[in-house]
Amino acid sequence: MAEQVRSRISAYAIATAGEQLLLTRLSEASPVFLPGLWHLPGGGIDPGEQPGETLAREMWEETGLELASARLVDARSYTAHRLGVHWHLVALFYRVELKSGTLKVIETGGSTAEVRWLPLPDLVDAVLSPAAIDALGMIGRR
């Protein structure tokens, strides 16, 4: 059986508060990156959806927080292999400001197991997704 190849365009949020970065831990339902990795809030852009709409929707589903503003800062391309699918992922990275609120994963059964503000110095030893690693570089932390 031939291996399936899929493309996906995603929008990711880089949210900082002081010396902390907002990250989500991927669940077993993660379609692209391995479960257990710390990853940026965000996800795949649905057909007909604008990237900013995706970012707002995913932020709410994965963190319980609402966007106040978002600014596109970079785009990167990744390849991954998971569950018999070879992925080509294009990621759009946004620096975001968030409205105040309480962290809570809203979506049940999705790709997010938990959400936390993690201290930037602690991320040196954290197991991060490729997108989260690149985000650290975008904020001058790697």
N, C-alpha and C positions, 0 to 999 in steps of 0.2 A: 504494500500500500504506500503510495506517495505521501510524503510529508506535506502538511498544509502550510502555506505561507500567507500571512495576513499583514496588512498595514493598518496603522492606527495613528490618529493625530490627537494629542492630549494637551490640556491646559493645566499648568501647575502653579501653585501659589508659594511664594517665598515670603513668609510672615515672620517678622522678628519683633521682640519686645525686650528692650534692654539687651542683655547678653544671652537671650534665649531664641530658639528657632522652633516654630510650630511644625511638628512631624506626626505622621500617622504610622501605625505598625500594620503591615499587610497581613491579611488573614489567608486561610487556605483557599478562599474564593478568588484570590488575586489571579487575573488571567495572564499577566505578562511577567512581572517580577516575582521572585521567590517569597513565600510566606515568611513572616518573622522579621523581614527587613524594615528599617525605619525609612519612610518615604514622604514625599511632599503631598499635602492635600491637593486633590485635583483628580482629573481622569479624562476619559475619552470623550471627544466631541461627538454628540449624536447628529445624525443627518439633519440638515436644515438649522442646526443650532449655531449661534455665534460663539466664538471662544470666550468672550466675557460672560455670556449666559452660562456656559459650561462651568466656568470658574465659580460663579455665584452658587449654582446648583450643587456642585461637588463640595464646596466649602460647607454649605449647610448640612448636606448628608453626612459628611465625614467628621465635622467638628462642632456642629451646632451653632456656628458663628456666621454672621453676615458680613459681606464685603462693604467697606466704606468707599474704597477706591482701588484701582488696579492699573499698573503701567507695565506694558510689555518690555522686557529687558533683554531677552535672548531666545534663541531656538537651538535645539540640539537634536541629533538623530542617534538612535540606539537600535541594537539588535538583541533579541533574547529568544530563548527556547523554553517553552513551558507547556506541559500537558499535550505533547505531540504537535504543537504549533510553533512554527518559526515566525517571530514577530519582527517587523520593521516599524519602529515607533518614532514619530516626530513629536517632540515635546516643545511647547511654547511656555516660557517662564515669565511670570508676572511678579513684580514686587507689589505687595498688597498692604493696605491698611484695613483693619477690621473694626467693626463696631464691638463694644464691650458685650460680654456675655459669658456663659458658663460652658466649658468644654464638655461635649457629649457626642458620641457617635449616634446619629439619628437613624441612618439606614441600617436595617437588620438584614443579615445574610449577604452583605456586600463584601467588598475587598478590604474593608478597614476593620481591624480588630480592636484598636484603641487609638487615642489621640492624646498628645502631651506637649507642653512647652518643655523643651530640653535645653539645658545650659550648653552654650556653644563649646566651652572647654571640654565637656564630657563627650562630645561627638567624635573626638579623636579615637576613642576606643569603641564606638558604637558600630553596629553592623548596618550600613546604609545602602540604599538602592543607588544605582548609577546616577539617577536624576538628583537625589539628595546630595551626593558627593559634588556634582557639578554646581548645585545651588550654593554650596559653601564657597566655592571659588567665585561665584558671582557677587557674593557679599564680602569678598576679601578675607575669607577665613581658611583658605587652603592654598 
